[in-house]
Amino acid sequence: MPASPYALEINDLTVAYRNTPVLWDIDLRVPSGVLMGIIGPNGAGKTTLIKAALGLIPRAAGDVRFFGLPLRQARARIGYVPQRNSIDWDFPTTALDVAMMGLYGKLGWLRRPDRAARQAALAALEQVGMAHLAERQIGQLSGGQQQRVFLARALVQNADLYFMDEPFAAVDAVTERAIVNLLGALRKQGKTVIVVHHDLQTVAEYFDWVTLLNVEVIASGATSEVFTEENIRRTYGGRIGALPAGLNGSPEASAYVA
């Protein structure tokens, strides 16, 4: 069977909470090697989509494939960075220990990390500008620093597909730039990165592929083709402050939506 050209394929996915659909009949194809932003208003199902794809929450219906394979066969090729506010930051562990957790899928939970594992974790921390704080307790780090440590935990897996849930949320400018540089580096390595993102103004700068979501997929494809004023209005309706300036080459696109 030939390898799939898609890093992620979702067919007829539905997720419901208390009989209310949160995601409805989702069909999605994400080519390998793209940086994709998942965009939509609060409550659109962006985080739910990632969690359902990764088997972290139950699906009412649907099938998900990674590189043409079911999750159990592709798990080692997938990295995941959850929302920062979903983590217990009071757990007594260092930044280096957290980064090394990304290797447990290969090492096993009962095997102590060896020198090579430690060096791999330190290299990942260096990549996100956190090697100098490797021995710092995770709870003593700022929010942006904690986010970078969890990016390092995903990086050390050397995955082919990364899911990142709101990595830019409430981070400082230094961390945001570090994340942008990291996304670019992963793109050059041929990795696929899927990011839940909320800032419309930076979508065209950060991502070459985009999925506009509001319970259903409104549009998905190359950013230059589907990130249009019409699709954004369909996705957000009246719940939007301002459209990105110069959208579709039109100065008027920065006007507020009524």
C-alpha positions in Angstrom: 0.0 0.0 0.0 1.6 3.4 -1.0 2.3 5.9 1.7 -0.4 8.6 2.2 0.4 12.1 1.0 -1.5 13.4 4.0 -0.1 13.7 7.5 -3.7 13.9 8.8 -6.9 12.6 7.3 -10.2 13.0 9.2 -13.4 11.5 7.8 -17.0 12.1 9.1 -15.8 13.1 12.6 -18.5 14.1 15.1 -18.0 14.9 18.8 -20.9 15.6 21.1 -21.2 16.7 24.8 -24.4 15.7 26.4 -26.0 15.1 23.0 -25.0 18.5 21.7 -22.6 18.4 18.7 -19.4 20.2 19.3 -17.9 19.1 16.0 -20.2 18.0 13.2 -19.3 15.8 10.3 -15.7 16.9 10.0 -13.8 16.0 6.8 -10.2 17.3 6.7 -7.0 16.5 4.7 -3.7 18.0 5.8 -0.8 17.5 3.4 2.6 16.5 4.9 5.1 19.3 5.4 2.7 22.2 6.0 2.4 24.6 8.9 -1.4 24.7 9.5 -3.3 27.1 11.7 -6.8 26.1 13.0 -8.7 29.3 13.3 -12.2 30.0 14.7 -14.1 31.8 17.4 -14.3 30.6 21.0 -16.4 27.5 21.3 -15.8 26.5 17.6 -14.3 23.2 18.6 -10.6 23.9 17.8 -9.1 22.2 20.9 -11.8 19.5 20.7 -10.7 18.7 17.2 -7.1 18.0 18.3 -8.1 16.0 21.3 -10.5 13.9 19.4 -8.0 13.2 16.7 -5.4 12.1 19.3 -7.9 9.9 21.1 -7.9 12.0 24.2 -11.7 12.4 24.2 -14.3 10.1 22.7 -15.8 10.5 19.2 -19.4 10.0 18.5 -18.4 9.0 14.9 -15.6 9.2 12.4 -12.2 7.9 11.4 -8.8 9.5 11.8 -5.6 8.5 10.1 -2.0 9.7 10.4 0.2 9.1 7.4 -2.4 6.6 6.3 -2.2 4.7 9.6 -4.4 4.5 12.7 -3.3 6.2 15.8 -1.9 3.1 17.5 0.5 2.6 14.7 1.5 6.2 14.2 1.7 7.4 17.8 5.6 7.4 17.9 5.5 9.9 15.0 3.3 12.4 16.7 4.2 15.2 19.2 1.6 17.1 21.3 1.9 20.5 23.1 -1.3 21.0 25.2 -2.6 24.3 26.4 -0.4 25.7 29.1 -3.3 26.3 31.5 -4.1 22.5 31.5 -0.8 21.7 33.2 -0.2 21.3 37.0 2.8 23.7 37.3 3.3 22.9 41.0 4.6 19.4 40.3 8.2 19.4 41.7 10.3 18.7 38.6 13.0 20.6 36.6 12.8 22.0 33.1 15.2 19.3 32.0 13.1 16.5 33.5 10.0 17.8 31.7 11.9 17.9 28.4 13.1 14.3 28.9 9.5 13.2 29.3 9.2 13.5 25.6 11.5 10.5 25.3 9.5 8.1 27.5 7.7 6.8 24.5 11.0 5.4 23.3 12.6 4.6 26.6 9.6 3.3 28.5 8.6 4.8 31.9 10.7 2.3 34.0 14.0 2.9 32.2 16.2 5.7 33.6 17.2 8.2 30.9 20.8 7.7 29.9 23.4 10.3 28.9 22.2 10.4 25.3 18.7 11.1 26.4 19.9 13.9 28.7 21.9 15.4 25.8 18.9 15.2 23.5 16.7 17.0 26.0 19.4 19.7 26.6 19.6 20.2 22.8 15.8 20.6 22.6 16.0 23.2 25.4 18.8 25.0 23.6 16.6 25.1 20.5 13.9 27.0 22.4 16.4 29.2 24.4 15.9 27.4 27.7 19.1 25.4 28.2 20.4 27.9 30.8 17.4 27.2 33.0 17.5 23.4 32.6 17.8 22.8 36.4 15.2 25.3 37.4 12.0 24.0 38.9 9.2 24.2 36.4 6.9 26.1 38.8 9.6 28.9 39.2 9.6 29.7 35.5 7.5 32.4 33.8 4.5 31.5 31.7 6.5 32.0 28.5 9.4 30.0 29.8 7.1 27.1 30.8 5.6 27.1 27.3 9.1 26.9 25.7 9.9 23.9 28.0 6.8 22.1 26.8 7.8 22.8 23.2 11.2 21.2 24.0 9.4 18.2 25.4 7.7 17.8 22.0 10.8 18.5 20.0 12.9 15.8 21.7 10.5 13.2 20.3 11.7 14.1 16.8 8.2 13.6 15.6 6.9 13.9 12.0 3.7 15.6 13.0 3.2 18.1 15.8 0.0 19.3 17.4 0.2 22.6 19.3 -2.8 23.9 21.2 -2.6 27.8 21.5 1.2 28.0 21.9 1.1 31.8 21.5 -1.5 32.4 24.2 -0.4 34.8 26.9 3.3 34.6 26.1 5.8 37.4 26.0 7.3 38.8 22.8 10.6 36.8 23.3 8.7 33.5 23.5 6.5 34.4 20.6 9.5 35.0 18.4 11.1 31.8 19.7 8.0 29.9 18.7 7.9 31.5 15.2 11.5 30.6 14.6 10.9 27.1 15.8 7.9 26.7 13.4 10.1 27.8 10.6 12.9 25.4 11.5 10.4 22.5 11.7 9.0 23.5 8.3 12.5 23.4 6.7 12.9 19.9 8.1 9.8 18.7 6.3 7.7 18.3 9.5 4.0 18.9 9.7 2.7 21.3 12.4 -0.9 21.9 13.3 -1.5 24.8 15.6 -4.7 26.1 17.3 -4.4 29.8 16.9 -6.5 32.9 17.8 -4.8 35.9 16.3 -6.1 36.6 12.8 -3.5 39.4 12.2 -0.6 36.9 12.2 -2.2 33.9 10.3 -0.8 34.8 6.9 2.6 35.4 8.3 2.9 32.3 10.4 1.0 29.6 8.4 1.0 28.4 4.8 -2.1 26.2 5.3 -5.2 27.1 7.3 -8.4 25.5 8.5 -11.3 27.8 9.4 -13.6 26.0 11.8 -16.9 26.7 13.6 -18.3 23.3 14.6 -18.0 22.5 10.9 -15.1 23.0 8.6 -15.8 26.3 6.8 -12.8 26.1 4.6 -9.4 24.4 4.5 -6.4 24.8 2.2 -3.5 27.0 1.3 -3.6 30.2 3.3 -3.3 32.3 0.1 -6.4 30.7 -1.3 -8.8 30.2 1.6 -7.9 32.9 4.2 -10.3 35.4 2.6 -12.6 38.0 3.9 -15.6 36.0 2.9 -14.5 32.8 4.6 -13.5 34.7 7.8 -17.0 36.4 7.9 -18.6 32.9 7.5 -16.5 31.5 10.3 -16.9 34.3 12.8 -20.2 36.0 11.8 -20.5 39.2 13.9 -18.1 37.9 16.6 -15.0 39.5 15.3 -13.2 42.7 16.1 -11.2 43.5 12.9 -10.1 41.7 9.8 -6.4 41.5 9.0 -5.1 44.6 7.2 -4.7 44.2 3.5 -6.5 40.9 3.3 -6.8 39.8 -0.3 -4.8 42.9 -1.2 -7.7 45.1 -0.2 -7.1 48.0 2.3 -10.8 48.0 3.2 -10.4 44.5 4.6 -9.1 45.9 7.9 -12.5 47.5 8.7 -14.5 46.2 11.7 -17.2 43.7 11.1 -20.6 44.8 12.4 
